[in-house]
Amino acid sequence: DSFTGLFGRLVERAEADWRFAPEASASTRIRWSYRYIARRGFGPIVAAIVRLFWAPYMRRVLPGLVAEVARVTG
């Protein structure tokens, strides 16, 4: 979907790649990557926002997402 607010003025679109791989300990390794395509001239600003805010945010919320998936899927 489209971005809103200030970020929407900086970014044209984003692409996400999520990969799930089973681990020997009956857990799952989750790897994700995001690619933000910045509007012309805003690449360094978008890179700084992602590095400073988005990556730490994802690290913080991922355990809750995993717990919710486990709860819903049983």
Secondary structure per residue as TSV (DSSP state, phi and psi in degrees):
chain	resnum	aa	ss	phi	psi
A	1	D	-	360.0	170.9
A	2	S	-	-78.8	152.3
A	3	F	-	-83.3	152.0
A	4	T	-	-118.7	172.7
A	5	G	H	62.6	-153.5
A	6	L	H	-60.6	-42.4
A	7	F	H	-61.5	-34.9
A	8	G	H	-64.5	-25.3
A	9	R	H	-81.2	-17.3
A	10	L	H	-98.9	-25.7
A	11	V	E	-119.8	134.2
A	12	E	E	-80.2	-46.0
A	13	R	E	-163.7	174.2
A	14	A	E	-140.0	153.1
A	15	E	E	-127.6	136.0
A	16	A	E	-121.7	147.0
A	17	D	E	-135.4	115.8
A	18	W	E	-111.7	133.0
A	19	R	E	-129.6	136.1
A	20	F	E	-121.6	129.7
A	21	A	E	-135.7	129.2
A	22	P	E	-66.0	144.9
A	23	E	-	-110.0	160.2
A	24	A	T	-62.0	-28.3
A	25	S	T	-86.9	24.0
A	26	A	S	64.8	23.5
A	27	S	-	-112.3	178.8
A	28	T	E	-127.4	132.6
A	29	R	E	-87.7	128.9
A	30	I	E	-113.8	125.6
A	31	R	E	-122.8	135.3
A	32	W	E	-137.8	150.2
A	33	S	E	-140.7	147.9
A	34	Y	E	-125.3	144.0
A	35	R	E	-127.8	117.9
A	36	Y	E	-101.4	129.5
A	37	I	E	-100.9	106.5
A	38	A	E	-79.0	152.8
A	39	R	-	-69.3	156.2
A	40	R	T	-50.2	127.3
A	41	G	T	88.6	-6.3
A	42	F	-	-110.1	7.6
A	43	G	H	-53.4	-51.4
A	44	P	H	-62.1	-35.3
A	45	I	H	-68.3	-45.3
A	46	V	H	-62.5	-43.5
A	47	A	H	-59.1	-41.6
A	48	A	H	-66.2	-42.4
A	49	I	H	-61.6	-46.0
A	50	V	I	-63.4	-47.0
A	51	R	I	-64.4	-42.9
A	52	L	I	-82.7	-30.0
A	53	F	I	-120.1	-48.2
A	54	W	I	-70.2	-47.7
A	55	A	H	-61.5	-47.7
A	56	P	H	-62.7	-36.0
A	57	Y	H	-61.1	-47.5
A	58	M	H	-62.6	-39.9
A	59	R	H	-62.0	-35.5
A	60	R	H	-74.5	-38.7
A	61	V	H	-90.4	-17.0
A	62	L	H	-57.4	-43.9
A	63	P	H	-57.9	-38.3
A	64	G	H	-66.7	-38.4
A	65	L	H	-63.0	-43.7
A	66	V	H	-62.7	-44.5
A	67	A	H	-61.3	-40.5
A	68	E	H	-67.3	-41.4
A	69	V	H	-61.7	-43.5
A	70	A	H	-63.1	-39.5
A	71	R	H	-65.8	-43.6
A	72	V	H	-71.9	-37.8
A	73	T	H	-88.4	-10.3
A	74	G	-	75.9	360.0
